[in-house]
Amino acid sequence: MQRWLVLSLTILAHILANSTVLAAKSKTRAKSCKLRRQNAASQEPLPLPTPTCTLAATCAAVAAASTSDTGLAPGTGATVIRPRFPYGSEKIRGVNLGGWFVLEPWINPSLFNDTGNPGIVDEYTFGLYQSYSQASGVLQNHWDTWITEGDFAAISQAGLNHVRIPFPYWSVPTANTSTSPYVTGSWSRLLRAVSWASNYSISVIIDIHGAPGSQNGYDNSGQKLSYPQWQTSQDNVNHTLQVFEALIGEFGQSNWGGTVGAIEALNEPAGFDSNVLAATNSYWQQAYDILTDYRTAKGTQAGIDVDADEIKMVIMDAFQGVEAYQGFLAPPNSQGVLMDTHNYQVFNGWQYTTNDTEHLTAACAYGNSIANFSTNNIWTYIGEWTAATTDCAPWLNGRWLPSLYATAFPGRSCDGLTGPWQTFSAEYKTLLAQYFEAQVTAYEQADGWMFWAWKTETADDWSYSKGLEGGWIPNNISDFGQRQYPNICQT
């Protein structure tokens, strides 16, 4: 009895300590946040590609990581050589492979529950509060089973042309090896993932999802904090630039074909804080300078003229809205830059009190503003969004933290709004289908979208693969004849 009392008090203290963080997050995330799931079928692993590099600052570290810690023999790169995706000419239609290389408690709850430790709330504490061998063993298995080549085959069959792979700084080989207590070793799996993508003509955007010190304080950055620390140290920023340089230097090479279309320089920096915003905008420019130096060294850039088939970079609106970046890194002075913005309607007060019609109206209205920005600035896509209209997925707001939707009004329940899709009513699945297609229609007025996420363990309302299975997502989204509500934003 005493043991359970102590555990209950520990959990209660954790909830209270994080309540102010959650309140602040809900106020600032009108257009952003996150979500994810699991694959049980293990497949024979593909040989790992041999890394290549041209940037002196990172070549040695990348080369040192070329021998896989999994024992898999290095391969040769992409299996299919083709041009990079023609951004601006074709629409991005893709999914995020969330919960694979950066854990999130709501996507992968079993990995956290199995620790038996209520204090493990992110990947930082996953490594801190367990022995390295224990944490490493669990993660090695997870990296090899959560997403397999079969998932890439299914993604291609679903009419999708992109995956966005969230990847952490601590697993990218650089000269800076300060990554403790994180478990490293997923780099070899990233190389394998890109080879799998090339097998199925899927383009990849690799996203630096977690930076040293955390760029936002969210668990999806790797470390949950009351205040982000990335911007407080130039060493943190420099380390992140090294990571960007390593990714550009590796995946910009010809042996990868055109599989990796772009590197996203940083995910969701907390620009609602002025100090983070200042560091972020400076960082975007420094990352672009690295890209320019790389292209110049390769001979693919002369002045402002850049080879159209060269690897691109992605920046984000840092929760400011794309309008805050009018003219920023835009042509003609800058080339090959995309804007990623995230759009969720589940994290703010007005959003969890919004009715179904208002959700659909807001989704449709968003299309015009992003289309205008894309036309007059840089290619723009929505890199994260969901068909879910609530935050009912357990631990979506953090491990042990409750749903704001469920607590907004007395007696309100999340029953039938998350969990296994077989428990969803026909009416709810219709809403999911309408909301999904309203957003697809809106976002394709700009340059496309990446759904969050391909899989989750238990929250089927956030899972693209379960949406296919449950029937609220068309079997082939690129076949316009399969779309159930093609005119939904015209009514």
N, C-alpha and C positions, 0 to 999 in steps of 0.2 A: 504493500500500500504506500509506504514511504517513497519507494522508487517512482511510482506513478505520480505521486504528488509533486516530487521534484521535477519530473519531466513536464508536467502540466504548467508549473510555475515558470520553467525555462521558456516554454513556448509562449506563454502569456507575456513574459518580459520582452521577448523578441518582437512580438506583434506591437506592443506599446512603443518600443524603441524605434520602430520603423513607420509608425503611423504618420508622423510629420513628413517623412520622405515620400510616402505614398500620396499624401495630400498635395504636396508640391508637384509630384509627377503628374497627377491627374489634371492639374491646372494647366500644365504646359504641353500636354501631349495630344492636342486636338487633332493633329495630323500624323501622329506617330506612336509607335511602340513595337510589339513583337509576339511570335508564337511558333509551335512544332510537333513529331511522332516516331514509330519504330518498325524495323524490318527483321523478321526472325530467320528468313531463309539465307543461309550462308552459301556462297558460291566459291568456285576455284578462283583464287586471286590472279589478276593479270600481272605479268612482270612489270616491275616499276621502271619508268623511263629514267634515262640518264640526264641529270640536270646540266644545262649549259649556261654560260654567263659571259658578259663582256665588260661589266663594270668592275673596276679594280677594287673598290671598297667592299664588294660583297662576294667576289668570285671564290675566294678561299673558303669562306664559310659555307657557300652553297655546295662546293665540291666536297667538302668534308661530310656533308649530309647526304651525299649521293649513294652511299652504301646503306641500304635500308636496315633499320633496327628490327625489322620483322623477319629478316632472313630471306626476303624475296629478291630475286635477281634483278638488277637494273635493266631497263629496256631501252628503247631508242627514241621515245617521244610519242607524238601523235601517230595513230595508225592510218589516218586519212588526212592528206594535205589539201587544203582548200582555202579560198580567200576568207578574210575576216568578214563578220556580219556587216552588211551595208546599212549602218545606222543612218536614220533620216530617210531612207528609201523603203525599208521594210519595217513592219511593226515588231517590237519585242513582245513575245508571249512566253512567259516563263514562270518558274517556281523557285522558291528559296529552299535549299537543303538545310533547313534549320535544325538545331539540336544535334548535329553530327560532330563538328569539330569545336564548337562552343556549346557547352551544356546550358540548358535552361530548365529549372525545376518543373515548370508546367508542361514542357514538351517531353521530358525524360524523367517523370516522377519516380519510377522504379529505381533508377540509379541513386537517387537521394534517399529514398526510403530504406533501401538495402544497407545503407551505412549504419543505420540505427542511431545516428547522431543528429539531434534536432538543430544543432549549431551549424551544420553544413548547408549553406544556402546558395552557393555559387561554385564556380570551378576553382576559385582561389582557395576557399575553405575545404573543397573536396580534396585538394592536395595537402593543405595545411594540417587538417585534423585526422589524417590517415597516414599510415606508413606509405612510403613511395611505392613499394612493391605491390601493396594492396590496391592503391589508386591506379597505378600503371596497368595492372592486370585487368581491371575492370574496363579502363578506357581503351586498351589495345583491342579487347574483344568488341567493344562498342564501335570503334572506328571501322572494324571489319564486317560488322553485321547490320548496323543501322541503315546504311545505304549500300546497295550492291549494284553490280552491273545490270541486274534485272530491273532495278528502278530506272536506270537511264533508258532502257528499252521501253518501259512503260511510259515514261515522260515523252519520248519521241512519238510513240503510238498515239498519245493524247493530243497530238498536233502542236506541241510546244517546241519552241526553237531555242530556248535559253534555260540555263540554271544559274542562279546566283549562289555562290558558295561562301558563307560566312566563315572566316578563318582568323585565328588569333595571332597576335604578334609573337607570343611565346613559342610558337612552333615553326616560325620562319627562320631559317639559318642566317644569322648576321654575325658580324664581329662582336656585337654586344651579347653576351651570354647570360645576362642578369634576368632570369625568368622564374626563379624560385618563388613560391612553392608549386608553381604549375608543373604538370606532367607534360613533357614534350614528346615528340615522336610522330606526330600526325602528318608531317611534311611528306613522307613517302606515300601516304594515302591520298594526299592532294594531287600528287603527280599521277597516281593511278586513276584518280577520278577524272582528270583532264583527258587521259587516254581513253577511258570509257566514253566520255562525251564525244570524242572524235569518232568513235565507232558508229555513233548514231546521228551524226551531223548536228549535234547540239552545241551551241555557242555558250561560253562560260564567262561570267563576270565574277572575279575573285574579290571579295570584300574584306577589308581589314576591319573585323568586327569588334576586336578588343585591342586597346592600346595600353601602354604602360601607365599605371596610375589610374586608369579608367577615364574615358573621355566623357562619361555621363553619370557614373555612379549606379548604373543599372546592372542587375545580375547578368544581363545578356552581353555585357562587356567583359565578363569574366570575374569582376569584383564589384560587389554591391557596397556602396559607400553612401554616407549622408551628403557628401560633396565631392565632385570629381577632382582628381589630383593630377591628371595628365598635363594640364596647362600650367601647373605650379613649378615645373622643372624643365629647363631646356634639354636636359638629358633625356627626359621622356619624349619630347618632341623629336629630338635627333634620332632616338632609337626607332621611332615610328617612320621617320624618313628613310632610315636604313631598310626597314621592312618593305616599304613601297619600292625602293630602289632594287631590292632583291627580287621582288615579284615581277617588276618590269623587265629586269635583266634576264630572268629565267623564261618567262612566257612570251616575251617579245621575239624570241629566236625562231628561226625558220623550221627547226625540227618539230616544233609544236603546230606547224601548219598555221591555220587561222583560228584555231579552236578557242583560244582565250581572246575575246574581243576587247576587254578592258579590265583595268584594275581600279577598284573603288578605294580611294585613298583613306577613307575613314568613315565608319558608320555612326550616325546619330550623335555627333558632338553636341553637348548641351549648350547651344548658342543662346538660350534664354538667360544665361549668366554672361555678363559683359566680358569678364576675363577669359572665359572659354571661347566666346565669339571672336575676340581679338586674336587669340592664339590660333584659332581655326582658320580664319581668313588669311593670316600670314602663312600658315601651314599649306593651304591650297596652293598658294603662289610658289612656295618652295618645292612642293611636289611637282608642279608643272615645270619648273626649271629643271628638275631631274629628268623628266620626260623629254624636254627639249634637248638637253645635253645628250641623252641616249640616242634620240633620233638623228641628231647632227653627227654623232660618232659613227652611226651606221650608214650615213649618207642618204637617209630618207627624209631629211629636212634641210632646206636651203632658204635662209631668211624666214619668211612666214609661210612658205610653200612646203606642204607635208604630203608624203605618199599616202593616198587614201586607204591603203591596205595596212597601214602601220597600227600598232596597238594603241588603244585610247586610254584615257583616265576618266574617272567619275568623281565628282564632288557632290556634296549634299547641301541642303538649305539650312541645316543646323537648327531646325524648328522655327525658322524665321518666316517661312513661306518663300516660294521661289521669287516673288516680286522683290525681295530684298537683294537679289543678285542680278539686277538688270545690268547688262553690259559686262558682267564679271567673267573673265577668261573666255570672252566671246570673239568670234571672227570679226574683222580679218586678222587682228593682232595675235589671237590665240586660235589654235586648231586642235581638233580631236578631243574635245572635252564634253562630257555629258553631265546632266544634272539628274540626281536621284532625289525624289521627295517621297515621304511616307504618309499614307492617308488611312487612319483608322477612325471609326466612329464609336468607340467603346470606352475611352479613358477619361473623358471630361464630363462634368456635371450635366450639361445640357444633352450630352450624347446618351447617357444611360437613363434619361427621362424622355427620350425622343420616341415617337411612335413609328410604325413601319413605313407609312407614307412619307414622313419627314426624312427618314433614312434614305429612301429612294430618291427623293427630290434633291437632297444635298449631294448625293453621289453624282447625279446627272449634271448638276450645276457646276461641279468642279471641272468638268471637261473643258469648258470654254476658257477658263483662266489659264490652265496649264497649256492648252493649245496655243494661246496667244503668246505666252512666254517662250515656248519652244520655237515658234515661227520667228520671233524677233531676237532671240538670244542664242541658246545652245540646245541641242537635242535633250529632251526631257522625258523621263519615264517614272512611273510610280513603282519604286523598288520593294515596297511592302504594303500589303493591304489584305483584307480577309472578307469572307462572306458572312462571318459572325457579326451579330448586331449587339452582343453583350460581352461583358468580361466574366462570364460564368465559368469558363474553363478554370478548374482548380489551380491555384497558385499563379495565375496569369500575372498578378500584381506583385509576385514574390512569394517564396515559400512561407507558408503559414498565414499569409495575408488573405483577407476575405474578398469576395466579389462586391464591388460598389453597386452594381445593378441590383443585387439581391438585398442589399442593406439600405437602398435609397428610400424605400417605402415599407412600412410595417406589413408583414404578411406576404411580401413578394418572394417568389421562389425561382430557382434556376432549373427546376425539374423539367426535363424534356427539351432543354435548350443547349445542352452540351452532353458529352459522354458518347456512348455507342449510337450510331445513326439510326439503328433499328428502333430506338425509343422515340425518335422524332415523329411528330404528327405530320400528316399530309399537308396541312396548312403551313406548318413551319418549314417544311422542305420547299414548298412553293415560294415562301419568302426568301429562303437562302438562294434559290435559283434566280429570282428576280433581282435581288441585291447583287449577286455575282455578275449577272449580265448587264445591269445598269452601270456597274463600275468598269467592266470591260469596254462597254460602248463609250463611256466618258474618257477613259485613259487612252483609248486608241485614237482619240482626236489629237493627242500629242504623239509620242513615239512608242507607247506601249506600256507593259506592266510585268511585274514579278509577284506572284501570289505568295503569301506567307501562310502555310508552309506546305511542302509536299507531304509530310507525315507528322503525326503526333502520336503519342502512346494511347491517350485516352480521350482527347478533345476532338471528336470527329468534325465538329462545326468549323474547325480551323484547318482541316486536312483536305488538300486537293485530291489525293488518292481516294479518300473516303467519299468525297463529293462525286467522283466518277462512279464509285460503287453504289452510292445511295441515289444517284440519278439527278442531283441538282446541278451538276456540272456536265456539259455535253461531252460525249466520248472523244470528239475531235474538235477543239475550240477553233481551229483554223478552217473548218468546214462550216461556212456561214449558214448552210442549210440545216445544220444541227442546232443552231441557236434557237432557244425556245421563245425569247422575248427580244427580237432584233429591233423593235421600234419602241422599246420601253422608255427611252428618253425623249420621245416625240409626243408623248401623251400628256 
